[in-house]
Amino acid sequence: MNQIDTLPPLREVIATHGLVARKALGQNFLLDLNLTARIARVAGDLSDMDVLEVGPGPGGLTRGLLAEGARRVLAIEKDARCLPALAEIAAAYPGRLQVIEGDALAVDPLAHLTPPIAVCANLPYNVGTELLVRWLTPAEWPPFWSTLTLMFQKEVAERIVAQPGSKAYGRLALLAQWRTDARIALTLPPGAFSPPPKVHSAVVHLKALPEPRFPAQAKILERVVATAFNQRRKMLRASLKGLGPDIEDRLNSVGIPPTERAEQVSLEAFCALARTFEKDRR
């Protein structure tokens, strides 16, 4: 029998500890332990990995990660009400779960983790995208993590894997696909959560590439992409004019029509454009 079977059902845990989900914290609890186990399996073989989990709540996914064999889990939880429930899980898995009370945006997980490291989390809706961008834009690459397995609103998940020409394609897709292989692994209906959100959710799996897919300096690429999509309905010769008076020449030099709009431009082309600005810094 798995140790997970010795712990009470999540609904009982929530009732015992009075864990009513709080909208202000972006909380929507996933109660089906079969689903949390499936999400843990999406992350792959965790037996030789430390796992970072953000926003564990009552610990449904935490239990899944431990039961599926994670070497060790570091769970960062902002809501102190959840700590007693997480302590019960830690007692069931001695030495394998560390819980830190705090804001994931302020905690340095590397002080508590040993590589290789996977990140697996049902992210609070209100900080999910910000955390993802941070993990995709470290000062050095490869990052501290090998994979990210993350729950988002389905709309955000679709933005991560979007292709040129689609309305969902933008800065998030380019940041993710430049340095990772990204795919949607699982879609979940509102009814899978308590309370049910108003939208569907999806699990995205991102595997870090050893180096970016195309050469470019990160800060320059991020600036070019952010500028282009800040006015995504404008032609690039207009939306990017603030980057330099010769922007049309630069666009033409890498084969991007100046009349193109940002959502039509491939990742490879954006990287080529970013490289034209690198030459200015030499």
ChimeraX commands (.cxc) that place a marker at each C-alpha (Angstrom):
marker #1 position 0.00,0.00,0.00 radius 0.5
marker #1 position 1.34,3.45,-0.88 radius 0.5
marker #1 position 1.84,5.82,2.01 radius 0.5
marker #1 position -0.60,8.15,0.27 radius 0.5
marker #1 position -3.34,5.63,1.13 radius 0.5
marker #1 position -2.74,6.12,4.87 radius 0.5
marker #1 position -3.63,9.81,4.69 radius 0.5
marker #1 position -7.24,11.02,4.84 radius 0.5
marker #1 position -9.11,12.13,1.70 radius 0.5
marker #1 position -8.49,15.74,0.74 radius 0.5
marker #1 position -12.07,16.82,1.35 radius 0.5
marker #1 position -11.69,15.54,4.91 radius 0.5
marker #1 position -8.37,17.37,5.27 radius 0.5
marker #1 position -9.95,20.61,4.06 radius 0.5
marker #1 position -12.89,20.23,6.45 radius 0.5
marker #1 position -10.65,19.34,9.40 radius 0.5
marker #1 position -8.40,22.36,8.93 radius 0.5
marker #1 position -11.06,24.81,7.74 radius 0.5
marker #1 position -9.32,25.40,4.42 radius 0.5
marker #1 position -11.84,27.44,2.48 radius 0.5
marker #1 position -10.10,28.52,-0.74 radius 0.5
marker #1 position -9.36,32.24,-0.85 radius 0.5
marker #1 position -9.81,34.13,-4.08 radius 0.5
marker #1 position -7.28,36.76,-2.98 radius 0.5
marker #1 position -4.60,34.05,-2.98 radius 0.5
marker #1 position -5.65,32.63,-6.34 radius 0.5
marker #1 position -6.59,29.33,-4.70 radius 0.5
marker #1 position -8.48,26.55,-6.45 radius 0.5
marker #1 position -7.82,23.20,-4.80 radius 0.5
marker #1 position -7.47,20.03,-6.88 radius 0.5
marker #1 position -9.06,17.27,-4.80 radius 0.5
marker #1 position -8.92,14.16,-7.02 radius 0.5
marker #1 position -5.78,12.23,-6.02 radius 0.5
marker #1 position -5.94,10.26,-9.27 radius 0.5
marker #1 position -5.57,13.55,-11.15 radius 0.5
marker #1 position -2.74,14.80,-8.94 radius 0.5
marker #1 position -0.93,11.51,-9.53 radius 0.5
marker #1 position -1.39,11.95,-13.30 radius 0.5
marker #1 position 0.09,15.44,-13.11 radius 0.5
marker #1 position 3.06,14.09,-11.14 radius 0.5
marker #1 position 3.61,11.45,-13.82 radius 0.5
marker #1 position 3.64,14.13,-16.52 radius 0.5
marker #1 position 6.76,15.48,-14.81 radius 0.5
marker #1 position 8.52,12.19,-15.61 radius 0.5
marker #1 position 10.77,10.01,-13.47 radius 0.5
marker #1 position 11.35,12.00,-10.27 radius 0.5
marker #1 position 13.17,9.30,-8.31 radius 0.5
marker #1 position 16.53,11.08,-8.58 radius 0.5
marker #1 position 15.15,14.63,-8.54 radius 0.5
marker #1 position 14.35,17.29,-6.00 radius 0.5
marker #1 position 11.00,18.93,-6.80 radius 0.5
marker #1 position 9.97,22.53,-6.19 radius 0.5
marker #1 position 6.23,22.97,-5.65 radius 0.5
marker #1 position 4.66,26.42,-5.32 radius 0.5
marker #1 position 1.27,26.87,-3.67 radius 0.5
marker #1 position 0.62,23.30,-2.48 radius 0.5
marker #1 position -2.52,24.27,-0.53 radius 0.5
marker #1 position -3.84,21.20,1.31 radius 0.5
marker #1 position -1.23,19.05,-0.47 radius 0.5
marker #1 position -3.01,17.08,-3.17 radius 0.5
marker #1 position -0.23,17.43,-5.72 radius 0.5
marker #1 position 2.37,17.15,-2.95 radius 0.5
marker #1 position 1.00,13.72,-2.11 radius 0.5
marker #1 position 1.04,12.77,-5.78 radius 0.5
marker #1 position 4.68,13.82,-6.20 radius 0.5
marker #1 position 5.81,11.88,-3.13 radius 0.5
marker #1 position 3.76,8.79,-3.96 radius 0.5
marker #1 position 5.16,8.80,-7.50 radius 0.5
marker #1 position 8.67,8.65,-6.07 radius 0.5
marker #1 position 10.08,12.20,-5.95 radius 0.5
marker #1 position 13.40,12.10,-4.10 radius 0.5
marker #1 position 12.46,15.18,-2.13 radius 0.5
marker #1 position 9.85,17.97,-2.36 radius 0.5
marker #1 position 10.26,21.59,-1.32 radius 0.5
marker #1 position 6.80,23.16,-0.98 radius 0.5
marker #1 position 6.47,26.94,-0.67 radius 0.5
marker #1 position 3.12,27.99,0.78 radius 0.5
marker #1 position 1.98,31.53,1.53 radius 0.5
marker #1 position -1.20,30.54,3.38 radius 0.5
marker #1 position -0.38,29.62,6.98 radius 0.5
marker #1 position -3.73,27.81,7.30 radius 0.5
marker #1 position -2.36,25.04,5.05 radius 0.5
marker #1 position 0.74,24.32,7.13 radius 0.5
marker #1 position -0.85,21.78,9.53 radius 0.5
marker #1 position -2.19,19.72,6.60 radius 0.5
marker #1 position 1.23,19.79,4.93 radius 0.5
marker #1 position 2.87,18.78,8.23 radius 0.5
marker #1 position 0.74,15.64,8.23 radius 0.5
marker #1 position 2.08,14.75,4.79 radius 0.5
marker #1 position 5.65,15.41,5.92 radius 0.5
marker #1 position 5.11,13.00,8.83 radius 0.5
marker #1 position 3.90,10.31,6.40 radius 0.5
marker #1 position 7.01,10.76,4.22 radius 0.5
marker #1 position 9.86,11.27,6.72 radius 0.5
marker #1 position 12.75,13.34,5.41 radius 0.5
marker #1 position 11.22,13.86,1.97 radius 0.5
marker #1 position 9.06,16.98,2.35 radius 0.5
marker #1 position 10.22,20.42,3.44 radius 0.5
marker #1 position 7.61,23.17,3.75 radius 0.5
marker #1 position 8.52,26.85,3.73 radius 0.5
marker #1 position 5.92,29.45,4.66 radius 0.5
marker #1 position 6.45,32.43,2.39 radius 0.5
marker #1 position 5.94,34.13,-0.95 radius 0.5
marker #1 position 7.42,32.15,-3.84 radius 0.5
marker #1 position 8.36,35.44,-5.51 radius 0.5
marker #1 position 10.65,36.22,-2.55 radius 0.5
marker #1 position 12.05,32.80,-1.56 radius 0.5
marker #1 position 15.32,31.50,-3.08 radius 0.5
marker #1 position 14.61,27.78,-3.61 radius 0.5
marker #1 position 18.23,26.97,-4.49 radius 0.5
marker #1 position 19.20,27.32,-0.83 radius 0.5
marker #1 position 17.07,24.25,-0.12 radius 0.5
marker #1 position 17.34,22.07,-3.25 radius 0.5
marker #1 position 19.96,19.73,-4.72 radius 0.5
marker #1 position 20.13,19.30,-8.52 radius 0.5
marker #1 position 18.76,17.84,-10.64 radius 0.5
marker #1 position 15.60,19.84,-9.95 radius 0.5
marker #1 position 12.10,19.69,-11.42 radius 0.5
marker #1 position 9.37,22.27,-10.81 radius 0.5
marker #1 position 5.84,20.91,-10.55 radius 0.5
marker #1 position 2.98,23.07,-9.33 radius 0.5
marker #1 position -0.69,23.94,-9.56 radius 0.5
marker #1 position 0.28,27.61,-9.61 radius 0.5
marker #1 position -1.93,30.22,-7.94 radius 0.5
marker #1 position -3.60,32.07,-10.83 radius 0.5
marker #1 position -2.49,35.47,-9.59 radius 0.5
marker #1 position 1.27,34.79,-9.76 radius 0.5
marker #1 position 1.55,31.93,-12.25 radius 0.5
marker #1 position 2.60,33.90,-15.32 radius 0.5
marker #1 position 5.08,36.05,-13.39 radius 0.5
marker #1 position 6.77,32.97,-11.95 radius 0.5
marker #1 position 6.97,31.32,-15.37 radius 0.5
marker #1 position 8.61,34.39,-16.92 radius 0.5
marker #1 position 11.15,34.47,-14.08 radius 0.5
marker #1 position 12.00,30.81,-14.60 radius 0.5
marker #1 position 12.37,31.34,-18.36 radius 0.5
marker #1 position 14.60,34.41,-18.06 radius 0.5
marker #1 position 17.41,33.65,-15.58 radius 0.5
marker #1 position 20.73,35.46,-15.80 radius 0.5
marker #1 position 22.41,32.27,-17.00 radius 0.5
marker #1 position 21.24,29.31,-19.06 radius 0.5
marker #1 position 20.75,26.36,-18.53 radius 0.5
marker #1 position 18.53,27.24,-15.54 radius 0.5
marker #1 position 18.44,25.58,-12.12 radius 0.5
marker #1 position 15.51,23.41,-13.24 radius 0.5
marker #1 position 15.39,20.58,-15.79 radius 0.5
marker #1 position 11.64,20.62,-16.36 radius 0.5
marker #1 position 8.60,22.70,-15.47 radius 0.5
marker #1 position 5.23,20.96,-15.11 radius 0.5
marker #1 position 2.74,23.70,-14.38 radius 0.5
marker #1 position -1.01,24.19,-14.15 radius 0.5
marker #1 position -2.41,27.35,-15.71 radius 0.5
marker #1 position -5.69,28.69,-16.96 radius 0.5
marker #1 position -6.14,27.02,-20.35 radius 0.5
marker #1 position -5.91,30.41,-22.08 radius 0.5
marker #1 position -2.43,30.99,-20.59 radius 0.5
marker #1 position -1.35,27.44,-21.50 radius 0.5
marker #1 position -2.39,28.06,-25.10 radius 0.5
marker #1 position -0.31,31.25,-25.16 radius 0.5
marker #1 position 2.77,29.27,-24.11 radius 0.5
marker #1 position 2.55,26.79,-27.00 radius 0.5
marker #1 position 1.03,29.13,-29.62 radius 0.5
marker #1 position 2.40,29.30,-33.16 radius 0.5
marker #1 position 2.82,32.34,-35.45 radius 0.5
marker #1 position -0.40,33.55,-37.01 radius 0.5
marker #1 position -2.62,32.72,-34.05 radius 0.5
marker #1 position -4.18,35.25,-31.69 radius 0.5
marker #1 position -2.56,33.50,-28.72 radius 0.5
marker #1 position 0.95,33.93,-30.17 radius 0.5
marker #1 position 3.01,36.54,-28.40 radius 0.5
marker #1 position 5.78,37.26,-25.92 radius 0.5
marker #1 position 5.04,34.25,-23.69 radius 0.5
marker #1 position 5.21,31.79,-26.61 radius 0.5
marker #1 position 8.52,33.24,-27.77 radius 0.5
marker #1 position 10.11,33.24,-24.31 radius 0.5
marker #1 position 9.03,29.64,-23.71 radius 0.5
marker #1 position 9.83,28.20,-27.11 radius 0.5
marker #1 position 13.21,29.91,-27.43 radius 0.5
marker #1 position 14.66,27.91,-24.55 radius 0.5
marker #1 position 12.34,24.94,-23.99 radius 0.5
marker #1 position 10.29,22.22,-25.62 radius 0.5
marker #1 position 6.77,23.09,-24.48 radius 0.5
marker #1 position 3.56,21.07,-24.78 radius 0.5
marker #1 position 0.11,20.91,-23.23 radius 0.5
marker #1 position -0.05,17.55,-21.47 radius 0.5
marker #1 position -3.45,17.61,-19.81 radius 0.5
marker #1 position -6.64,19.70,-19.83 radius 0.5
marker #1 position -8.93,19.86,-16.80 radius 0.5
marker #1 position -12.54,21.11,-16.51 radius 0.5
marker #1 position -13.64,23.57,-13.83 radius 0.5
marker #1 position -15.38,20.79,-11.92 radius 0.5
marker #1 position -12.03,19.17,-11.07 radius 0.5
marker #1 position -11.36,21.99,-8.60 radius 0.5
marker #1 position -12.84,23.31,-5.38 radius 0.5
marker #1 position -14.16,25.91,-5.79 radius 0.5
marker #1 position -14.62,25.47,-9.56 radius 0.5
marker #1 position -12.96,28.32,-11.48 radius 0.5
marker #1 position -14.84,29.96,-14.34 radius 0.5
marker #1 position -12.38,28.62,-16.93 radius 0.5
marker #1 position -10.76,25.35,-17.98 radius 0.5
marker #1 position -7.22,24.66,-16.83 radius 0.5
marker #1 position -4.30,22.91,-18.50 radius 0.5
marker #1 position -0.99,21.37,-17.47 radius 0.5
marker #1 position 2.00,22.50,-19.51 radius 0.5
marker #1 position 5.26,20.56,-19.55 radius 0.5
marker #1 position 8.39,22.51,-20.48 radius 0.5
marker #1 position 11.77,20.80,-20.87 radius 0.5
marker #1 position 14.82,23.06,-20.75 radius 0.5
marker #1 position 17.01,22.94,-23.84 radius 0.5
marker #1 position 20.79,22.79,-23.25 radius 0.5
marker #1 position 21.04,26.12,-25.11 radius 0.5
marker #1 position 18.53,28.44,-26.81 radius 0.5
marker #1 position 16.97,27.21,-30.03 radius 0.5
marker #1 position 18.48,30.10,-32.04 radius 0.5
marker #1 position 21.39,32.39,-31.10 radius 0.5
marker #1 position 20.50,35.78,-29.59 radius 0.5
marker #1 position 21.32,37.83,-26.51 radius 0.5
marker #1 position 18.48,37.34,-24.04 radius 0.5
marker #1 position 18.00,40.96,-22.98 radius 0.5
marker #1 position 18.03,42.24,-26.56 radius 0.5
marker #1 position 15.61,39.56,-27.74 radius 0.5
marker #1 position 13.26,40.25,-24.81 radius 0.5
marker #1 position 13.30,43.98,-25.61 radius 0.5
marker #1 position 12.62,43.46,-29.32 radius 0.5
marker #1 position 9.79,41.00,-28.65 radius 0.5
marker #1 position 8.21,43.11,-25.91 radius 0.5
marker #1 position 8.32,46.23,-28.12 radius 0.5
marker #1 position 6.85,44.38,-31.10 radius 0.5
marker #1 position 3.92,42.92,-29.17 radius 0.5
marker #1 position 3.23,46.04,-27.13 radius 0.5
marker #1 position 1.43,47.33,-30.23 radius 0.5
marker #1 position 0.73,44.03,-31.92 radius 0.5
marker #1 position -1.83,45.40,-34.39 radius 0.5
marker #1 position 0.65,47.87,-35.88 radius 0.5
marker #1 position 3.06,47.06,-38.68 radius 0.5
marker #1 position 6.55,46.34,-37.38 radius 0.5
marker #1 position 8.04,49.42,-39.02 radius 0.5
marker #1 position 5.75,51.44,-36.74 radius 0.5
marker #1 position 5.76,49.33,-33.58 radius 0.5
marker #1 position 9.57,48.99,-33.58 radius 0.5
marker #1 position 10.50,52.50,-34.68 radius 0.5
marker #1 position 11.55,53.35,-31.13 radius 0.5
marker #1 position 14.41,50.84,-31.41 radius 0.5
marker #1 position 16.16,52.89,-34.07 radius 0.5
marker #1 position 15.63,55.08,-37.14 radius 0.5
marker #1 position 16.95,52.34,-39.42 radius 0.5
marker #1 position 14.41,49.72,-38.32 radius 0.5
marker #1 position 13.10,49.15,-41.85 radius 0.5
marker #1 position 16.63,48.39,-43.07 radius 0.5
marker #1 position 17.14,45.97,-40.21 radius 0.5
marker #1 position 13.86,44.19,-40.91 radius 0.5
marker #1 position 14.67,43.90,-44.60 radius 0.5
marker #1 position 18.17,42.62,-43.84 radius 0.5
marker #1 position 16.77,39.55,-42.05 radius 0.5
marker #1 position 13.91,38.95,-44.48 radius 0.5
marker #1 position 11.05,40.37,-42.41 radius 0.5
marker #1 position 8.73,42.62,-44.45 radius 0.5
marker #1 position 8.44,45.97,-42.59 radius 0.5
marker #1 position 4.67,45.81,-43.17 radius 0.5
marker #1 position 4.42,42.52,-41.24 radius 0.5
marker #1 position 2.77,42.41,-37.84 radius 0.5
marker #1 position 4.40,40.82,-34.80 radius 0.5
marker #1 position 2.06,37.86,-34.63 radius 0.5
marker #1 position 3.19,36.73,-38.10 radius 0.5
marker #1 position 6.92,36.63,-37.30 radius 0.5
marker #1 position 8.62,33.37,-36.33 radius 0.5
marker #1 position 10.90,32.87,-33.35 radius 0.5
marker #1 position 13.86,32.32,-35.69 radius 0.5
marker #1 position 13.18,35.64,-37.44 radius 0.5
marker #1 position 12.88,37.54,-34.15 radius 0.5
marker #1 position 16.24,36.07,-33.07 radius 0.5
marker #1 position 17.80,37.16,-36.38 radius 0.5
marker #1 position 16.45,40.68,-35.85 radius 0.5
marker #1 position 17.79,40.75,-32.28 radius 0.5
marker #1 position 21.24,39.81,-33.58 radius 0.5
marker #1 position 21.33,42.96,-35.74 radius 0.5
marker #1 position 21.25,45.01,-32.52 radius 0.5
marker #1 position 24.04,42.92,-30.97 radius 0.5
marker #1 position 26.41,44.19,-33.67 radius 0.5
marker #1 position 25.82,47.73,-32.44 radius 0.5
marker #1 position 27.27,46.83,-29.04 radius 0.5
marker #1 position 30.57,45.47,-30.31 radius 0.5
marker link #1:1,2 radius 0.2
marker link #1:2,3 radius 0.2
marker link #1:3,4 radius 0.2
marker link #1:4,5 radius 0.2
marker link #1:5,6 radius 0.2
marker link #1:6,7 radius 0.2
marker link #1:7,8 radius 0.2
marker link #1:8,9 radius 0.2
marker link #1:9,10 radius 0.2
marker link #1:10,11 radius 0.2
marker link #1:11,12 radius 0.2
marker link #1:12,13 radius 0.2
marker link #1:13,14 radius 0.2
marker link #1:14,15 radius 0.2
marker link #1:15,16 radius 0.2
marker link #1:16,17 radius 0.2
marker link #1:17,18 radius 0.2
marker link #1:18,19 radius 0.2
marker link #1:19,20 radius 0.2
marker link #1:20,21 radius 0.2
marker link #1:21,22 radius 0.2
marker link #1:22,23 radius 0.2
marker link #1:23,24 radius 0.2
marker link #1:24,25 radius 0.2
marker link #1:25,26 radius 0.2
marker link #1:26,27 radius 0.2
marker link #1:27,28 radius 0.2
marker link #1:28,29 radius 0.2
marker link #1:29,30 radius 0.2
marker link #1:30,31 radius 0.2
marker link #1:31,32 radius 0.2
marker link #1:32,33 radius 0.2
marker link #1:33,34 radius 0.2
marker link #1:34,35 radius 0.2
marker link #1:35,36 radius 0.2
marker link #1:36,37 radius 0.2
marker link #1:37,38 radius 0.2
marker link #1:38,39 radius 0.2
marker link #1:39,40 radius 0.2
marker link #1:40,41 radius 0.2
marker link #1:41,42 radius 0.2
marker link #1:42,43 radius 0.2
marker link #1:43,44 radius 0.2
marker link #1:44,45 radius 0.2
marker link #1:45,46 radius 0.2
marker link #1:46,47 radius 0.2
marker link #1:47,48 radius 0.2
marker link #1:48,49 radius 0.2
marker link #1:49,50 radius 0.2
marker link #1:50,51 radius 0.2
marker link #1:51,52 radius 0.2
marker link #1:52,53 radius 0.2
marker link #1:53,54 radius 0.2
marker link #1:54,55 radius 0.2
marker link #1:55,56 radius 0.2
marker link #1:56,57 radius 0.2
marker link #1:57,58 radius 0.2
marker link #1:58,59 radius 0.2
marker link #1:59,60 radius 0.2
marker link #1:60,61 radius 0.2
marker link #1:61,62 radius 0.2
marker link #1:62,63 radius 0.2
marker link #1:63,64 radius 0.2
marker link #1:64,65 radius 0.2
marker link #1:65,66 radius 0.2
marker link #1:66,67 radius 0.2
marker link #1:67,68 radius 0.2
marker link #1:68,69 radius 0.2
marker link #1:69,70 radius 0.2
marker link #1:70,71 radius 0.2
marker link #1:71,72 radius 0.2
marker link #1:72,73 radius 0.2
marker link #1:73,74 radius 0.2
marker link #1:74,75 radius 0.2
marker link #1:75,76 radius 0.2
marker link #1:76,77 radius 0.2
marker link #1:77,78 radius 0.2
marker link #1:78,79 radius 0.2
marker link #1:79,80 radius 0.2
marker link #1:80,81 radius 0.2
marker link #1:81,82 radius 0.2
marker link #1:82,83 radius 0.2
marker link #1:83,84 radius 0.2
marker link #1:84,85 radius 0.2
marker link #1:85,86 radius 0.2
marker link #1:86,87 radius 0.2
marker link #1:87,88 radius 0.2
marker link #1:88,89 radius 0.2
marker link #1:89,90 radius 0.2
marker link #1:90,91 radius 0.2
marker link #1:91,92 radius 0.2
marker link #1:92,93 radius 0.2
marker link #1:93,94 radius 0.2
marker link #1:94,95 radius 0.2
marker link #1:95,96 radius 0.2
marker link #1:96,97 radius 0.2
marker link #1:97,98 radius 0.2
marker link #1:98,99 radius 0.2
marker link #1:99,100 radius 0.2
marker link #1:100,101 radius 0.2
marker link #1:101,102 radius 0.2
marker link #1:102,103 radius 0.2
marker link #1:103,104 radius 0.2
marker link #1:104,105 radius 0.2
marker link #1:105,106 radius 0.2
marker link #1:106,107 radius 0.2
marker link #1:107,108 radius 0.2
marker link #1:108,109 radius 0.2
marker link #1:109,110 radius 0.2
marker link #1:110,111 radius 0.2
marker link #1:111,112 radius 0.2
marker link #1:112,113 radius 0.2
marker link #1:113,114 radius 0.2
marker link #1:114,115 radius 0.2
marker link #1:115,116 radius 0.2
marker link #1:116,117 radius 0.2
marker link #1:117,118 radius 0.2
marker link #1:118,119 radius 0.2
marker link #1:119,120 radius 0.2
marker link #1:120,121 radius 0.2
marker link #1:121,122 radius 0.2
marker link #1:122,123 radius 0.2
marker link #1:123,124 radius 0.2
marker link #1:124,125 radius 0.2
marker link #1:125,126 radius 0.2
marker link #1:126,127 radius 0.2
marker link #1:127,128 radius 0.2
marker link #1:128,129 radius 0.2
marker link #1:129,130 radius 0.2
marker link #1:130,131 radius 0.2
marker link #1:131,132 radius 0.2
marker link #1:132,133 radius 0.2
marker link #1:133,134 radius 0.2
marker link #1:134,135 radius 0.2
marker link #1:135,136 radius 0.2
marker link #1:136,137 radius 0.2
marker link #1:137,138 radius 0.2
marker link #1:138,139 radius 0.2
marker link #1:139,140 radius 0.2
marker link #1:140,141 radius 0.2
marker link #1:141,142 radius 0.2
marker link #1:142,143 radius 0.2
marker link #1:143,144 radius 0.2
marker link #1:144,145 radius 0.2
marker link #1:145,146 radius 0.2
marker link #1:146,147 radius 0.2
marker link #1:147,148 radius 0.2
marker link #1:148,149 radius 0.2
marker link #1:149,150 radius 0.2
marker link #1:150,151 radius 0.2
marker link #1:151,152 radius 0.2
marker link #1:152,153 radius 0.2
marker link #1:153,154 radius 0.2
marker link #1:154,155 radius 0.2
marker link #1:155,156 radius 0.2
marker link #1:156,157 radius 0.2
marker link #1:157,158 radius 0.2
marker link #1:158,159 radius 0.2
marker link #1:159,160 radius 0.2
marker link #1:160,161 radius 0.2
marker link #1:161,162 radius 0.2
marker link #1:162,163 radius 0.2
marker link #1:163,164 radius 0.2
marker link #1:164,165 radius 0.2
marker link #1:165,166 radius 0.2
marker link #1:166,167 radius 0.2
marker link #1:167,168 radius 0.2
marker link #1:168,169 radius 0.2
marker link #1:169,170 radius 0.2
marker link #1:170,171 radius 0.2
marker link #1:171,172 radius 0.2
marker link #1:172,173 radius 0.2
marker link #1:173,174 radius 0.2
marker link #1:174,175 radius 0.2
marker link #1:175,176 radius 0.2
marker link #1:176,177 radius 0.2
marker link #1:177,178 radius 0.2
marker link #1:178,179 radius 0.2
marker link #1:179,180 radius 0.2
marker link #1:180,181 radius 0.2
marker link #1:181,182 radius 0.2
marker link #1:182,183 radius 0.2
marker link #1:183,184 radius 0.2
marker link #1:184,185 radius 0.2
marker link #1:185,186 radius 0.2
marker link #1:186,187 radius 0.2
marker link #1:187,188 radius 0.2
marker link #1:188,189 radius 0.2
marker link #1:189,190 radius 0.2
marker link #1:190,191 radius 0.2
marker link #1:191,192 radius 0.2
marker link #1:192,193 radius 0.2
marker link #1:193,194 radius 0.2
marker link #1:194,195 radius 0.2
marker link #1:195,196 radius 0.2
marker link #1:196,197 radius 0.2
marker link #1:197,198 radius 0.2
marker link #1:198,199 radius 0.2
marker link #1:199,200 radius 0.2
marker link #1:200,201 radius 0.2
marker link #1:201,202 radius 0.2
marker link #1:202,203 radius 0.2
marker link #1:203,204 radius 0.2
marker link #1:204,205 radius 0.2
marker link #1:205,206 radius 0.2
marker link #1:206,207 radius 0.2
marker link #1:207,208 radius 0.2
marker link #1:208,209 radius 0.2
marker link #1:209,210 radius 0.2
marker link #1:210,211 radius 0.2
marker link #1:211,212 radius 0.2
marker link #1:212,213 radius 0.2
marker link #1:213,214 radius 0.2
marker link #1:214,215 radius 0.2
marker link #1:215,216 radius 0.2
marker link #1:216,217 radius 0.2
marker link #1:217,218 radius 0.2
marker link #1:218,219 radius 0.2
marker link #1:219,220 radius 0.2
marker link #1:220,221 radius 0.2
marker link #1:221,222 radius 0.2
marker link #1:222,223 radius 0.2
marker link #1:223,224 radius 0.2
marker link #1:224,225 radius 0.2
marker link #1:225,226 radius 0.2
marker link #1:226,227 radius 0.2
marker link #1:227,228 radius 0.2
marker link #1:228,229 radius 0.2
marker link #1:229,230 radius 0.2
marker link #1:230,231 radius 0.2
marker link #1:231,232 radius 0.2
marker link #1:232,233 radius 0.2
marker link #1:233,234 radius 0.2
marker link #1:234,235 radius 0.2
marker link #1:235,236 radius 0.2
marker link #1:236,237 radius 0.2
marker link #1:237,238 radius 0.2
marker link #1:238,239 radius 0.2
marker link #1:239,240 radius 0.2
marker link #1:240,241 radius 0.2
marker link #1:241,242 radius 0.2
marker link #1:242,243 radius 0.2
marker link #1:243,244 radius 0.2
marker link #1:244,245 radius 0.2
marker link #1:245,246 radius 0.2
marker link #1:246,247 radius 0.2
marker link #1:247,248 radius 0.2
marker link #1:248,249 radius 0.2
marker link #1:249,250 radius 0.2
marker link #1:250,251 radius 0.2
marker link #1:251,252 radius 0.2
marker link #1:252,253 radius 0.2
marker link #1:253,254 radius 0.2
marker link #1:254,255 radius 0.2
marker link #1:255,256 radius 0.2
marker link #1:256,257 radius 0.2
marker link #1:257,258 radius 0.2
marker link #1:258,259 radius 0.2
marker link #1:259,260 radius 0.2
marker link #1:260,261 radius 0.2
marker link #1:261,262 radius 0.2
marker link #1:262,263 radius 0.2
marker link #1:263,264 radius 0.2
marker link #1:264,265 radius 0.2
marker link #1:265,266 radius 0.2
marker link #1:266,267 radius 0.2
marker link #1:267,268 radius 0.2
marker link #1:268,269 radius 0.2
marker link #1:269,270 radius 0.2
marker link #1:270,271 radius 0.2
marker link #1:271,272 radius 0.2
marker link #1:272,273 radius 0.2
marker link #1:273,274 radius 0.2
marker link #1:274,275 radius 0.2
marker link #1:275,276 radius 0.2
marker link #1:276,277 radius 0.2
marker link #1:277,278 radius 0.2
marker link #1:278,279 radius 0.2
marker link #1:279,280 radius 0.2
marker link #1:280,281 radius 0.2
marker link #1:281,282 radius 0.2
view
